[in-house]
Amino acid sequence: MNDQEIMRAALAVAQNANASGDVPVGAIIVNKNGEVIATGCNERELHNDPTAHAEIVAIRRAAEKVGEWRLEDHTIVVTLEPCPMCAGAIAQSRISTLIFGAWDEKAGAVGSVWDLIRDPRALNKVEVRGGVLADECSAVLKSFIQGVRKKD
């Protein structure tokens, strides 16, 4: 799959979060052969867990499936630029490539506010491709936020 195709799959995963009242962010992890080995969506509301971001959920599932915490030669695709916690988890899990959709101008840690992953002092180098289907990813988030504001 190319970047756009896999991002569309991540957008579909994001809808699972929306169904439980979580912010609709989706993540997919693929191996070097392009096979999807794990998915995750935000589950903070579902589990009352502040660490249950889509990326963390997907990384935990991928590590369990692979039987190894090192996810070298894997790619994570996420619909929103990772926050500092998720950027750190991506680096610590040794994921080699990050592809993300919408930029997060308030809490993004891969170029918007900070750039933890590409910091020259980082021990692990991660290839980053940002802004993939950014408008589509952003529209899903904006629609969710507008829906929440209407309820208030």
Summary of the structure (lengths in Angstrom):
residues: 152
radius of gyration: 14.3
end to end distance: 40.1
largest distance: 45.5
contacts: 527
relative contact order: 0.16
helix: 40%
strand: 18%
